Amino acid sequence: MSTLFSRIIGGEIPSYRIAENEHFYAFLDISPLCPGHTLVVPKLETDYIFDLPEKYLEEMLIFARPLALAIQQAVPCKRCGIAVIGLEVPHAHLHLVPINNANDLNFTRPKLSLSPEEMKSVQNKICTNLK
């Protein structure tokens, strides 16, 4: 059975896509900690991030780098934080989160509920800043 993320990658479930290549797919989290919260997901369906082949681990960070820089330009923040939690969806992924302090990466905080218009606006701002 495909994971939720595999269904998103396959287009079965809509997403606010930020970037994609042969191995990875990045999209906005629909329950973000803050606007711009982006998920980076390998297309290889693997539950635990450290079970990914070494090449994927390396390439995942290289894929995420320009996304993090674009997020920093698109969303007012001190930097783009990165987290690996991996408990809610059994598919390896990184969280790229605009942060101003360490508590901004506290995943026990209430999540936001942004309108489709707000999500599309953030998506456009990030994509515009991708180089």
C-alpha positions as CSV (number, residue, x, y, z in Angstrom):
1,M,0.0,0.0,0.0
2,S,1.3,3.4,-1.0
3,T,2.1,6.0,1.7
4,L,0.3,9.4,1.8
5,F,3.5,11.0,0.5
6,S,3.7,8.5,-2.4
7,R,0.1,9.3,-3.3
8,I,1.0,13.0,-3.3
9,I,4.1,12.5,-5.4
10,G,2.0,10.4,-7.8
11,G,-0.6,13.2,-8.2
12,E,-3.4,11.2,-6.6
13,I,-3.6,13.7,-3.8
14,P,-3.1,17.4,-4.7
15,S,-0.3,19.4,-3.2
16,Y,1.4,22.8,-3.3
17,R,4.5,21.7,-5.2
18,I,7.7,23.7,-4.7
19,A,10.2,21.6,-6.6
20,E,10.8,18.1,-8.0
21,N,13.5,16.1,-9.6
22,E,14.1,12.4,-10.5
23,H,14.5,11.4,-6.8
24,F,12.7,14.0,-4.6
25,Y,9.5,16.0,-4.3
26,A,9.1,19.1,-2.2
27,F,5.7,20.6,-1.2
28,L,4.1,22.8,1.4
29,D,3.0,21.2,4.6
30,I,-0.8,21.6,4.7
31,S,-0.6,21.8,8.6
32,P,2.4,24.0,8.9
33,L,4.2,25.3,12.0
34,C,4.4,28.6,10.0
35,P,3.8,29.8,6.5
36,G,6.5,28.4,4.2
37,H,6.9,25.1,6.1
38,T,8.0,22.7,3.3
39,L,8.4,18.9,3.2
40,V,11.2,17.3,1.2
41,V,10.3,13.7,0.4
42,P,12.3,11.0,-1.5
43,K,10.4,9.3,-4.2
44,L,11.9,6.1,-2.9
45,E,9.3,4.8,-0.4
46,T,11.3,4.2,2.8
47,D,9.9,4.7,6.3
48,Y,13.1,5.6,8.3
49,I,15.4,8.3,6.9
50,F,18.5,6.4,7.9
51,D,17.4,3.4,5.9
52,L,17.7,5.4,2.7
53,P,20.7,4.6,0.5
54,E,23.7,6.8,1.3
55,K,23.5,8.5,-2.1
56,Y,19.9,9.6,-1.3
57,L,20.9,11.1,2.0
58,E,23.6,13.1,0.3
59,E,21.4,14.2,-2.6
60,M,18.4,15.0,-0.3
61,L,20.4,17.8,1.4
62,I,21.7,19.1,-1.9
63,F,18.1,19.2,-3.2
64,A,16.9,21.0,-0.1
65,R,19.6,23.7,-0.1
66,P,18.2,26.0,-2.8
67,L,14.7,25.4,-1.3
68,A,15.8,26.6,2.1
69,L,17.4,29.7,0.6
70,A,14.2,30.4,-1.4
71,I,12.1,30.0,1.8
72,Q,14.4,32.5,3.6
73,Q,13.9,35.0,0.9
74,A,10.1,34.4,0.6
75,V,9.2,34.3,4.3
76,P,10.5,36.8,6.9
77,C,12.8,34.8,9.2
78,K,16.3,34.6,10.6
79,R,16.9,31.3,8.8
80,C,15.4,28.2,7.5
81,G,15.5,25.4,10.1
82,I,15.6,21.7,9.3
83,A,14.1,18.8,11.2
84,V,13.6,15.1,10.8
85,I,10.8,13.8,12.9
86,G,9.3,10.9,10.9
87,L,6.6,9.8,13.3
88,E,3.3,10.9,11.6
89,V,3.8,9.5,8.1
90,P,5.8,6.3,7.5
91,H,7.8,7.8,4.6
92,A,11.2,9.5,5.2
93,H,11.1,13.3,4.9
94,L,12.7,16.5,6.0
95,H,10.9,19.6,7.3
96,L,12.2,23.0,6.1
97,V,10.8,25.6,8.5
98,P,11.3,29.4,8.5
99,I,12.5,30.2,12.1
100,N,13.3,33.1,14.3
101,N,14.1,31.1,17.4
102,A,14.6,27.5,18.5
103,N,11.0,27.2,19.7
104,D,9.8,27.7,16.1
105,L,10.8,24.1,15.5
106,N,8.7,22.8,18.4
107,F,6.4,20.3,16.7
108,T,4.2,20.1,19.8
109,R,2.9,23.6,19.1
110,P,-0.5,24.0,17.4
111,K,-0.3,23.9,13.7
112,L,-1.7,26.6,11.4
113,S,-4.6,26.3,9.1
114,L,-4.0,28.5,6.0
115,S,-6.6,29.2,3.3
116,P,-5.9,27.9,-0.2
117,E,-5.2,31.5,-1.2
118,E,-2.6,31.9,1.5
119,M,-1.0,28.5,0.6
120,K,-0.9,29.5,-3.1
121,S,0.6,32.9,-2.2
122,V,3.4,31.3,-0.1
123,Q,4.0,28.7,-2.8
124,N,4.4,31.4,-5.5
125,K,6.8,33.5,-3.3
126,I,9.0,30.5,-2.7
127,C,9.0,29.3,-6.3
128,T,9.8,32.8,-7.5
129,N,12.9,32.8,-5.3
130,L,14.2,29.4,-6.5
131,K,17.4,29.7,-8.5
